[in-house]
Structures are given as structure tokens and as C-alpha cells.
Amino acid sequence: MTGAQAPGVTTPWRPGPGPVVCVGETMAALAPDPPSPLLTAERLRLSVAGAESNVAMYLADHGIPVAWLSALGDDPLGHRVRATVAASGVDVSYVRTDPHRPTGLLVKDPGPAGTRVHYYRRDSAASALGPGLLDEPPVGTAALLHLTGITPALSVSCRDLVDRALTGEPGSRPYAVSFDVNHRAALWPDGIAPKVLGELADRADIVFVGLDEAQALWGEHLTAPAVRARLPHPRVLVVKDGANAATAFTDAGTVTVPTPRTTVVEAVGAGDAFAAGFLAGLLRGAGTTGALRLGHITAASALQVTGDHGPLPDPAETEALLALSTREWARRASASPSA
């Protein structure tokens, strides 16, 4: 991506120059291949799954220097995870190997009502991460630190890590912090998620949240502007409304970009892809509209594959999409998936 601004651009605040560091757990993942209920599946496919490493891999695809910081078990699954993330061009040299704790595992069970995910991550290597991780070398030189609401749900030490990363007001830290709310209800059985995630999100510089998860956390009648009222402090707040649109609230104004129609194979990973695309656009100075469009384009790459990480369009195609007029983009958003 060249960084050219899309039509109707506004230019919000953006992080300074420097690498991005994504912090969080990545697990090995098993899923029926082809997709089918696990009970009747004859073959399973092994891949990797992690919100933060998904973002890192898509950022690398966009040519953004990025490191992933985490911990893995000294086991075959951990070796597979490390190699897979590294193969996408992400710096994994600071990922810890824990000889005493295993790599986490998830198993997908597709069904008529959607895909259920079963987690085996208790006492995993990444769950032992703590605030000391922020003293590691890649964080000290980072322009942007990317975190999600999954990490503080894993353990007390992981929550302390995120809390320390968000110490201080937006703009007062040596790096900017991007925070994807990424609410996983199964990880918050004690009912404290609305309070904890709300407080953490409001301390970040850049926040991503789905309208549906915001409604589940803070009120079923919330609109995108009401989410902004609930989270007034982030310099950039992106509220994603699924297949409809995404809205960015910034110091330069509010911009909404409709979601282009695409064929959906599996929705898992699309939110991470969107975040990576938006961050890549923001870091490249594409403006709010361009960043939102690049988020949608990147999300479509995840929607069209069964795994979390799909190939980006050809760069020339991406540039052409970013250069569309507002009317042309709207036509693409209202077209049928096969158009």
C-alpha cells in the first residue's frame, strides 16, 4: 500500500514511526477438514490461532515491521506455532519458551448453528506472562503496542500485564496502545468483563469493538455514537457493525465506511484482519477513510478461507479499491456477494 489517501479523507492522529509489537497468546488449532461436525469428521487440519498473532501476520503482509511477543511450551505444538507465525514475516525472536507449561490448544466443531470452539489453555505457557514482559527489548522501541481483551482474562498476571501497558493517559506513554475489546464470554465467568474491559479500553489510544459485543457488554440498545460516549478517551475508536459498516471516531471527525459484500466461508479471524488493515492504513497515513477501507479489504481475506489467515489481494487491486470514489465504494458494498 502506498499510503495514498482515499476520497473524502480526514487525517486523524496516528502513532509515530517505528515497529509494532503484538502481545498475546497463540494456540495450536484443530478443525475438521472439510468443515463438518467434529463427531463425524474423518480428518482434522492443524493450524494456529491467536488474535494478536493474526494481527501481526496481516501487518507483515502489509509490509509493516512487526514483532509478536508471547510464550510457548517446549513442545511440538509450540514449535509449529512459532514456525507458522515466523513464516509470515513476523519477528518471533523474543517469544519465550516455557519448559514447564504447555502450548494452548483449541478445537473447532462446525455445526448448523455455527462453529463452537473448545479451549484447552488452562495453565498454558502464555497464561504465565506478566507485566515484566513489557521490559523486553522490542517494547522499548515500539511505536505501537497491540493488545486484546483476551489477555487480561487468562490470568491475574496477564491482567496485570495489560493494566501496566495502559498506565497513564493516552498520549503520555512512550508507545501508543491499540486495544481490541475481543470479548470472549467463556473466559469471563465471574461477570466482571463489562467493568474490566470498559476501563481498559477507555485508557487505550486506539480501540476496536464490534457493535454486537459492545451491546452484550454495556447495553443492548447501544448505537455507535453511544459506544463513543461510553469510551470517550481513545484518540481513535472504531465500532464495527458486521456486514453493515465500520465507523471511526477520531479527533478529526467521524467517518463511516460500508462493508463490501463478500462470500463468507468462515468468520473467525475477520476482526483481527480488520484491525491489522486499519492499523496499516493509519500507520501509512491513508487517513480515516483509507484505513477503514483497508480494514474491510483485509477482513475479506480472512472471511474467504477456513483458517484465520488468508492471502491479501494483489497490491494493484488493493490500490484500485482504495482509490474508488465514495459512490463507487457504496455500489460495491450494496452488490451481491457474487458480483
Secondary structure, 3 states (H helix, E strand, C coil): CCCCCCCCCCCCCCCCCCCEEEECCCEEEEEECCCCCHHHCCCEEEEEECHHHHHHHHHHHCCCCEEEECEEECCHHHHHHHHHHHHCCCECCCCEEECCCCCCEEEEEEECCEEEEEEECCCCCHHHCCHHHHHCHHHHCCCEEEEECCHHHCCHHHHHHHHHHCCCCCCCCCCEEEEECCCCHHHCCCCCHHHHHHHHHCCCCEEEEEHHHHHHHHCCCCCHHHHHHHCCCCCEEEEEECCCEEEEEECCEEEEEECCCCCCCCCCCHHHHHHHHHHHHHHCCCHHHHHHHHHHHHHHHHHCCCCCCCCCCCHHHHHHHHCCCHHHHHHHHHCCCCC
